[in-house]
Amino acid sequence: MGEILIGRGEMPVVLPARYGTRHGLVAGATGTGKTVTLMLLAEGFSRLGVPVFLADVKGDVAGLACPGTASDKLRERLATIGMSDWKPEASPVVFWDIYGALGHPLRTTVSEVGPTLLSRMLELNDTQAGVLDIAFALADADGLLLLDLGDLRALLAFVADNRKEVSTRYGLVSGASIGAIQRALLRLEQGGGAQFFGEPALELADFMRRDLSGRGIVNVLSAEQLVLRPRLYSNFLLWLLSELFETLPEVGDVELPKLVFVFDEAHLLFDDCPPALLQRIEQVVRLIRSKGVGVFFCSQNPDDIPGNVLGQLGNRFQHALRAYTPREQKAVRSAAETFVPNPNIDVAEVIGQLGIGEALVSTLQDKAVPMPVQRTLIAPPRCRMGPITEVERNEQRTRSPVGSRYDTAVDRDSAEEMLQRKAAATAAPAPAAGTSPAPAPVGKPSAPQAPAAQADAGWSTRIGEWMWGTKRRQGAVEAMAKSAMRSAGSRLGRQILRGVLGGISRG
């Protein structure tokens, strides 16, 4: 049975790996050591062979890729905790970056994200989100591939040009709402969000790799710029979580998680979250455990996490909170009430007394029973606790096993091109009614046909009219083609199903 040494309190504090899928919370004020705890967890899971994903919002999580340094202060902490096997060690890291500057470009398609999360990225109101739902329904029904923002813009233009027909089929579509969505797309594009949409899209299997020694790959998303756009950042991570939920098979309780997913700055996800979306998030967090995925939320205050989600986080790591304001005092009381009591610790008092690198910890133990809270001196990770240089980052990126797949963008035939061809075909001039056929070429007059030849020509004409039709009647080939198209369309409609958070369901 694998376990991760968290630190030492009244006794050694460990996290059994088999309870990593019961999720967790790392909370505390700025500068109290939350990032180091996240790095310790990532490193510990990686050593056990579990892949990890986490975002680097400050630039220091990248230190996982380099070995640490044994200072006098660190040796003193090791002696206090009783870690005799510590040695400097790097973790296998793959860097990702939506903008492609500090890691491999991380892309997905507009269709994969779906209307629910895209509406939140674009900060649309309910009416505008409803119009976006209609646009996606039209694309799904007609088999239009929405790969990038150009495809979505072309689809919106098509909906605007055919508002009457679309409104009759799906519901009222107003030009004002389409204009608002198009302006929101422009803002997203100007903010760099367009680079997130396109191909090659992320294959989740590349997030769940091990290196040759059997250690889990730590996938680090460089998010220093991304976090400046909170809606894009939070909905991107939520999309990743929903993709894992929709894609991975059920595995039940496992000895080791298939993946550990760290959601840093989690308050950005729940700020102004609509009740309907919050309910779906709760459902994903509750059920994704059965897919072998453990989710660890990181935020400053425990009350940043809604109660229904917080109740599913069995492993707690509470760093210091400073109770200077009424809200902070309430947060301290809330945090104290969530721990299993320890008669030797006054949790509400100790939370304000914790030093840097200390935390109140309660993890699940045998039979998934949470242990009484321990005031814990957190163990130091073996990696570098700080940023890395540009040269070191480039070396890691050069050695990456997935760079050849993602570093070059691909632009294949999709909705934009399909709609352009459709518009061109519609605009092509048709022969005017009553136009006489083109004159026969000038030459020698043809010889009179024999009666048998005339009879053959009559049969040929009738067969041709039956197959290809006339001006007044549909031919058999056209009828069969339309039937086949309707059948294909209905099959496609059955295949493109939307999951809990609006992404494409693979169930």
C-alpha positions in Angstrom: 0.0 0.0 0.0 1.5 3.4 -1.0 1.3 6.4 1.1 2.7 10.0 1.1 4.4 11.4 4.2 2.8 14.8 4.8 4.8 15.7 7.9 4.8 15.2 11.7 2.4 16.2 14.4 1.9 14.1 17.6 2.8 11.3 15.2 3.8 10.9 11.5 1.0 12.2 9.3 0.5 10.3 6.1 -2.0 10.2 3.2 -2.8 6.7 2.0 -2.7 6.8 -1.8 -5.9 4.7 -2.1 -7.8 7.5 -0.5 -6.5 10.1 -3.0 -9.7 9.8 -5.0 -11.7 11.0 -2.0 -10.5 14.5 -2.9 -9.0 17.2 -0.7 -8.7 20.8 0.3 -5.6 22.9 0.8 -6.5 26.2 2.3 -4.7 29.1 4.0 -3.7 32.8 3.7 -1.2 34.0 1.2 2.4 33.2 2.1 1.6 30.4 4.6 2.9 27.5 2.5 0.0 26.2 0.4 2.1 26.0 -2.7 4.8 23.9 -1.0 2.0 21.5 0.3 0.7 21.2 -3.3 4.2 20.4 -4.6 4.7 17.8 -1.8 1.5 16.1 -2.8 2.3 16.2 -6.6 5.8 14.8 -5.9 4.5 12.1 -3.6 1.8 10.9 -6.1 4.4 11.0 -8.9 6.8 8.8 -6.9 4.0 6.3 -6.5 3.4 6.2 -10.3 0.3 8.5 -10.3 0.1 11.2 -13.0 -0.7 14.7 -11.8 -2.1 17.9 -13.3 -1.7 21.3 -11.6 -1.6 24.9 -12.6 1.3 27.2 -11.9 -0.2 30.6 -11.2 2.9 32.2 -9.7 5.7 30.5 -11.6 7.2 28.6 -8.6 5.5 25.2 -9.2 7.9 24.7 -12.1 10.5 23.9 -9.5 9.2 20.4 -9.5 11.3 19.8 -12.7 14.6 20.4 -10.8 16.2 18.9 -7.7 16.2 20.8 -4.5 19.1 22.0 -2.3 19.8 20.8 1.3 20.2 24.0 3.4 20.8 24.0 7.1 17.2 25.1 7.8 16.0 22.2 5.7 18.2 19.7 7.4 16.9 20.9 10.8 13.3 20.3 9.6 14.2 16.9 8.3 15.6 15.9 11.6 12.5 17.1 13.4 10.2 15.2 11.1 12.4 12.1 11.1 13.0 11.9 7.3 16.2 9.9 6.9 15.7 9.0 3.2 15.4 12.6 1.9 17.6 13.5 -1.1 17.4 16.1 -3.8 15.3 14.8 -6.7 13.4 16.2 -9.7 10.1 14.9 -10.9 9.3 14.1 -14.5 7.5 17.2 -15.7 5.7 18.2 -18.9 5.0 22.0 -19.3 1.8 23.2 -21.0 0.7 26.7 -21.9 -2.5 27.8 -23.6 -0.5 30.6 -25.3 2.4 28.2 -26.3 5.1 30.4 -24.8 6.1 28.5 -21.7 5.0 25.0 -22.7 3.3 22.9 -25.3 0.2 24.6 -26.7 -2.9 23.2 -25.0 -5.8 23.3 -27.3 -9.3 22.0 -27.6 -12.2 22.5 -30.1 -15.2 24.7 -29.7 -17.5 21.7 -30.0 -15.6 19.9 -27.2 -16.1 22.8 -24.8 -19.8 23.1 -25.5 -22.2 26.0 -25.0 -22.4 25.9 -21.2 -18.8 26.6 -20.4 -18.3 28.8 -23.5 -21.2 31.0 -22.4 -19.5 31.5 -19.1 -16.1 32.2 -20.7 -17.8 34.9 -22.8 -19.7 36.2 -19.8 -23.1 36.0 -21.7 -26.4 36.7 -20.1 -29.2 34.1 -20.1 -30.8 35.3 -23.3 -27.5 35.3 -25.2 -26.5 31.9 -23.7 -29.8 30.6 -25.1 -29.0 31.8 -28.6 -25.6 30.1 -28.3 -27.3 26.9 -27.3 -29.4 27.1 -30.5 -26.3 27.7 -32.6 -24.6 24.6 -31.1 -27.8 22.5 -31.5 -27.9 23.5 -35.2 -24.2 22.6 -35.7 -24.7 19.2 -33.9 -27.7 18.4 -36.0 -26.1 19.4 -39.3 -22.7 17.8 -38.6 -20.8 21.1 -38.6 -17.3 20.8 -37.0 -16.7 23.7 -34.7 -12.9 23.7 -34.3 -11.9 27.3 -33.7 -13.4 30.7 -33.2 -13.5 31.3 -36.9 -15.9 28.3 -37.2 -18.2 29.7 -34.5 -18.2 33.1 -36.0 -19.2 31.7 -39.4 -21.9 29.7 -37.7 -23.3 32.8 -36.0 -23.3 34.6 -39.3 -25.2 31.8 -40.9 -27.8 31.9 -38.0 -28.1 35.7 -38.4 -28.7 35.3 -42.2 -31.3 32.6 -41.6 -32.9 33.9 -38.4 -36.5 33.2 -39.6 -35.9 29.5 -40.4 -33.7 28.9 -37.3 -36.2 30.6 -35.0 -39.0 28.4 -36.5 -37.0 25.3 -35.9 -35.3 26.0 -32.5 -36.8 29.1 -30.9 -36.6 32.9 -31.2 -33.2 34.2 -32.2 -32.6 38.0 -32.1 -30.0 39.9 -34.1 -29.1 41.8 -30.9 -28.1 38.7 -29.1 -26.0 37.4 -32.0 -24.3 40.8 -32.1 -23.5 40.6 -28.4 -22.1 37.1 -28.8 -19.9 38.2 -31.7 -18.6 41.2 -29.7 -17.8 38.8 -26.7 -15.9 36.5 -29.2 -13.9 39.5 -30.3 -13.0 40.4 -26.7 -12.0 36.8 -26.0 -9.9 36.7 -29.2 -8.1 40.0 -28.3 -7.3 38.6 -24.9 -5.5 35.6 -26.4 -8.4 33.1 -25.9 -8.4 32.2 -29.6 -5.2 30.2 -29.1 -7.0 27.9 -26.8 -9.4 26.7 -29.6 -8.0 24.7 -32.5 -6.2 21.5 -33.3 -4.4 19.3 -32.6 -6.7 19.0 -29.6 -5.5 17.6 -26.3 -5.6 13.8 -26.0 -6.3 13.0 -22.3 -4.1 10.0 -22.6 -1.1 12.3 -22.8 -2.0 13.6 -19.3 -1.9 10.2 -17.9 1.6 9.0 -18.7 4.5 7.5 -16.8 8.2 7.8 -17.5 10.5 4.9 -18.1 11.1 4.5 -14.4 7.4 4.1 -13.6 6.9 7.6 -12.1 3.8 9.5 -12.9 4.3 12.5 -15.2 3.5 15.9 -13.5 1.7 18.1 -16.0 2.3 21.7 -15.1 0.1 24.4 -16.8 1.9 27.7 -16.9 -0.9 30.0 -15.9 0.7 33.3 -14.8 -1.0 35.1 -17.7 -4.1 32.9 -17.9 -5.1 33.6 -14.3 -5.3 37.3 -15.2 -8.5 36.2 -17.1 -10.3 34.5 -14.3 -13.3 33.3 -16.3 -11.1 31.7 -19.0 -8.8 30.2 -16.4 -11.5 28.7 -14.2 -13.7 27.4 -17.1 -10.6 25.9 -18.8 -9.8 23.9 -15.7 -13.5 23.0 -15.3 -13.5 21.8 -19.0 -10.5 19.6 -18.3 -12.3 18.1 -15.3 -15.5 17.5 -17.3 -13.5 15.9 -20.1 -12.0 13.4 -17.6 -15.5 12.7 -16.3 -17.0 12.1 -19.7 -14.0 10.2 -21.2 -12.6 7.8 -18.5 -14.3 4.5 -17.8 -15.7 3.5 -14.4 -13.1 1.7 -12.3 -14.6 2.0 -8.7 -12.2 2.1 -5.8 -8.6 1.7 -6.8 -5.3 1.2 -4.9 -3.8 4.1 -6.8 -5.6 7.0 -8.5 -5.5 7.1 -12.3 -4.8 10.9 -12.1 -4.7 13.6 -9.4 -6.1 16.9 -10.5 -5.2 20.1 -8.5 -7.6 23.0 -8.9 -5.6 26.1 -7.7 -7.3 29.4 -7.0 -10.6 27.5 -6.7 -12.5 30.5 -5.6 -12.4 31.8 -9.2 -14.6 28.8 -10.2 -17.3 29.4 -7.7 -17.4 33.2 -7.8 -20.8 34.2 -9.5 -21.4 30.6 -10.4 -25.0 30.1 -11.6 -27.0 27.6 -9.4 -27.6 25.3 -12.4 -23.8 25.1 -13.2 -23.0 24.7 -9.5 -25.3 21.7 -9.3 -23.5 20.1 -12.3 -20.1 20.8 -10.8 -21.2 19.1 -7.6 -22.3 16.1 -9.6 -19.0 15.8 -11.4 -17.0 16.1 -8.2 -19.1 13.5 -6.5 -19.0 11.0 -9.4 -15.5 11.4 -10.8 -14.1 9.4 -7.9 -15.5 6.3 -9.5 -13.3 7.1 -12.6 -10.2 7.0 -10.5 -9.6 10.7 -10.4 -8.7 12.6 -7.2 -9.4 16.4 -7.1 -7.6 18.7 -4.7 -9.0 22.3 -4.4 -6.7 25.1 -3.3 -8.0 28.4 -2.0 -7.5 30.9 0.8 -10.6 30.3 2.8 -12.6 27.0 3.2 -15.8 29.0 2.8 -14.7 29.8 -0.8 -15.9 26.3 -1.6 -19.7 25.6 -1.5 -20.9 23.4 1.3 -22.0 20.5 -1.0 -18.6 20.4 -2.6 -16.7 20.9 0.6 -18.5 18.0 2.2 -16.9 15.7 -0.5 -13.3 16.7 0.3 -12.1 14.0 2.8 -8.4 15.1 3.1 -7.9 18.6 4.7 -4.7 20.7 4.9 -5.4 24.0 6.7 -2.6 26.5 6.8 -2.7 29.7 8.8 -5.7 32.1 8.6 -5.4 35.7 9.9 -8.7 36.7 11.5 -8.6 40.5 11.1 -12.1 41.0 9.6 -15.5 39.6 10.4 -15.4 37.5 7.3 -12.0 36.1 8.3 -13.2 35.3 11.8 -16.2 33.5 10.3 -13.8 31.6 8.0 -11.7 30.5 11.0 -14.8 29.2 12.9 -16.0 27.4 9.7 -12.6 25.8 9.2 -12.5 24.7 12.8 -15.9 23.0 12.6 -14.9 20.9 9.6 -12.2 18.9 11.4 -12.5 15.8 13.5 -11.9 17.1 17.0 -8.6 16.5 18.8 -8.8 17.0 22.6 -5.3 18.3 22.6 -5.9 21.0 20.1 -8.1 24.1 20.1 -8.5 24.3 16.4 -10.0 27.8 16.2 -7.2 29.2 18.3 -4.4 27.3 16.6 -5.3 28.3 13.1 -4.2 31.8 13.8 -1.0 30.7 15.5 0.4 28.4 12.7 3.7 29.4 11.3 4.9 29.1 7.7 5.2 25.5 6.7 2.7 24.3 9.4 -0.8 23.1 8.9 -3.7 21.5 10.6 -4.1 18.2 8.7 -6.7 15.5 8.7 -6.5 12.6 6.2 -8.6 9.5 5.6 -7.1 6.4 7.2 -8.3 2.8 7.5 -11.8 2.2 6.2 -11.9 5.9 5.0 -12.3 7.2 8.6 -10.8 10.7 9.0 -8.1 10.9 11.7 -8.3 13.5 14.4 -6.8 16.8 13.3 -3.0 17.1 13.8 -0.9 20.3 14.0 1.6 19.2 11.4 5.1 20.4 10.5 4.9 19.9 6.7 7.7 17.8 5.1 9.9 19.5 2.5 9.6 18.3 -1.1 12.7 16.9 -2.7 12.4 19.3 -5.7 13.4 23.0 -5.9 11.0 25.3 -4.0 11.1 28.1 -6.4 11.1 29.1 -10.1 13.4 27.7 -12.8 15.3 29.5 -15.5 14.3 29.8 -19.1 17.2 27.5 -20.1 16.0 24.8 -17.7 12.5 25.1 -19.0 13.6 24.9 -22.6 15.6 21.8 -21.8 12.5 20.1 -20.3 10.4 21.1 -23.3 13.0 19.7 -25.7 13.0 16.3 -23.9 9.2 16.2 -23.8 7.7 13.0 -25.3 4.6 14.9 -26.6 6.1 18.0 -28.2 6.1 16.7 -31.8 2.3 16.2 -31.5 1.2 19.6 -30.2 3.7 22.2 -31.1 2.5 22.6 -34.7 -1.1 23.8 -35.3 -3.4 22.2 -37.8 -6.3 23.9 -39.7 -8.5 21.3 -41.4 -11.8 21.6 -43.2 -14.5 22.5 -40.7 -17.7 24.6 -40.3 -16.3 27.8 -41.7 -15.3 26.2 -45.0 -18.5 24.1 -45.2 -20.7 27.2 -44.7 -18.6 29.1 -47.3 -19.2 26.4 -49.9 -22.9 26.3 -49.0 -23.2 30.1 -49.5 -21.3 29.9 -52.8 -23.6 27.2 -54.1 -26.7 29.1 -53.0 -25.4 32.3 -54.7 -24.5 30.5 -58.0 -26.9 31.7 -60.8 -29.4 29.1 -61.9 -30.7 28.9 -65.5 -33.7 31.1 -66.0 -37.1 29.4 -66.4 -38.1 28.8 -70.0 -34.6 29.2 -71.3 -34.2 27.2 -74.5 -31.5 24.6 -74.6 -28.2 25.4 -76.3 -28.2 25.0 -80.1 -26.7 21.9 -81.5 -23.2 22.3 -82.9 -23.1 23.2 -86.6 -22.0 20.3 -88.8 -23.3 17.7 -91.1 -27.0 16.9 -90.6 -27.5 13.6 -88.9 -28.8 10.7 -90.7 -32.4 9.7 -90.1 -32.7 7.1 -87.3 -34.0 3.7 -88.0 -37.3 2.7 -86.2 -35.4 0.3 -83.8 -32.9 3.1 -82.9 -35.8 5.5 -82.3 -37.4 2.9 -79.9 -34.1 2.5 -78.1 -33.8 6.2 -77.7 -37.3 6.4 -76.3 -36.6 3.7 -73.7 -33.3 5.4 -72.8 -35.1 8.7 -72.4 -37.7 7.2 -70.1 -35.1 5.4 -68.0 -33.1 8.6 -67.7 -36.2 10.6 -66.6 -37.0 7.9 -64.0 -33.4 7.9 -62.6 -32.6 11.6 -62.8 -36.1 13.2 -62.9 -37.5 16.0 -64.9 -38.3 19.7 -64.3 -41.6 18.6 -62.7 -40.7 15.3 -61.1 -38.0 14.1 -58.7 -35.8 11.3 -59.9 -35.0 8.0 -58.1 -31.4 8.9 -57.5 -32.3 12.3 -56.0 -34.9 10.7 -53.8 -32.5 8.0 -52.6 -29.8 10.6 -52.0 -32.1 12.8 -49.9 -33.2 9.8 -47.9 -29.6 8.8 -47.2 -28.8 12.3 -46.1 -31.8 12.4 -43.7 -30.7 9.0 -42.3 -27.1 10.2 -41.9 -28.3 13.4 -40.3 -30.5 11.5 -37.8 -27.6 9.1 -37.0 -25.3 12.1 -36.4 -27.9 13.7 -34.2 -28.0 10.6 -32.1 -24.2 10.4 -31.9 -23.5 14.0 -30.8 -24.7 14.0 -27.2 -23.8 16.6 -24.6 -22.6 15.6 -21.2 -23.2 17.1 -17.7 -21.3 20.3 -18.4 -22.2 20.6 -22.1 -19.2 19.0 -23.6 -19.4 16.1 -26.0 -20.4 12.9 -24.1 -18.6 9.7 -25.0 -20.7 7.5 -22.8 
